[in-house]
């Protein structure tokens, strides 16, 4: 009897642990505001999950932050002011992409510069290969072969 009680207690405990840890308190937004919220979630790195955007982070704290952002959008706060609040709270690491000014501009221009440099290097290398390759020598047709070809063609 005691064993049966222990088994049921364990099963009940596992069942409770498998339930979601929080009830979703999602703020209902109109479709335009929800699209704005989703775009903001994609532009923000989650402070709770390593190398994931806020949109992709499965933690309950990330969902709470999403609900907080939705609430701010519902009250009329702009995406820019929400981003400024998050930058003040979490720092520059919250940005999914670097700024398009100042030092962040280097993050945008560096890959472009390396791509252009790589294309220039490849073009110069292919030009060098083309110039250094010897031209194939033009060989005449062997007279014996030409005779055999003509004989074969004359049969038709």
Secondary structure in CASP SS format (residue, H / E / C, confidence):
PFRMAT SS
TARGET T0000
AUTHOR 0000-0000-0000
METHOD secondary structure of the structure
MODEL  1
X C 1.00
X H 1.00
X H 1.00
X H 1.00
X H 1.00
X H 1.00
X H 1.00
X H 1.00
X H 1.00
X H 1.00
X H 1.00
X H 1.00
X H 1.00
X H 1.00
X H 1.00
X H 1.00
X H 1.00
X C 1.00
X C 1.00
X C 1.00
X C 1.00
X C 1.00
X C 1.00
X C 1.00
X C 1.00
X C 1.00
X C 1.00
X C 1.00
X C 1.00
X C 1.00
X H 1.00
X H 1.00
X H 1.00
X H 1.00
X H 1.00
X H 1.00
X H 1.00
X H 1.00
X H 1.00
X H 1.00
X H 1.00
X H 1.00
X H 1.00
X E 1.00
X E 1.00
X C 1.00
X C 1.00
X C 1.00
X C 1.00
X C 1.00
X C 1.00
X C 1.00
X E 1.00
X C 1.00
X C 1.00
X C 1.00
X C 1.00
X C 1.00
X C 1.00
X H 1.00
X H 1.00
X H 1.00
X H 1.00
X H 1.00
X H 1.00
X H 1.00
X H 1.00
X H 1.00
X H 1.00
X H 1.00
X H 1.00
X H 1.00
X H 1.00
X H 1.00
X C 1.00
X C 1.00
X C 1.00
X C 1.00
X H 1.00
X H 1.00
X H 1.00
X H 1.00
X H 1.00
X H 1.00
X H 1.00
X H 1.00
X H 1.00
X H 1.00
X H 1.00
X H 1.00
X C 1.00
X H 1.00
X H 1.00
X H 1.00
X E 1.00
X C 1.00
X C 1.00
X C 1.00
X C 1.00
X C 1.00
X C 1.00
X C 1.00
X C 1.00
X H 1.00
X H 1.00
X H 1.00
X H 1.00
X H 1.00
X H 1.00
X H 1.00
X H 1.00
X H 1.00
X H 1.00
X H 1.00
X H 1.00
X H 1.00
X H 1.00
X H 1.00
X H 1.00
X H 1.00
X H 1.00
X H 1.00
X H 1.00
X H 1.00
X H 1.00
X H 1.00
X H 1.00
X H 1.00
X H 1.00
X H 1.00
X H 1.00
X H 1.00
X C 1.00
X C 1.00
X C 1.00
X C 1.00
X C 1.00
X C 1.00
X C 1.00
X C 1.00
X C 1.00
X C 1.00
X H 1.00
X H 1.00
X H 1.00
X H 1.00
X H 1.00
X H 1.00
X H 1.00
X H 1.00
X H 1.00
X H 1.00
X H 1.00
X H 1.00
X C 1.00
X C 1.00
END
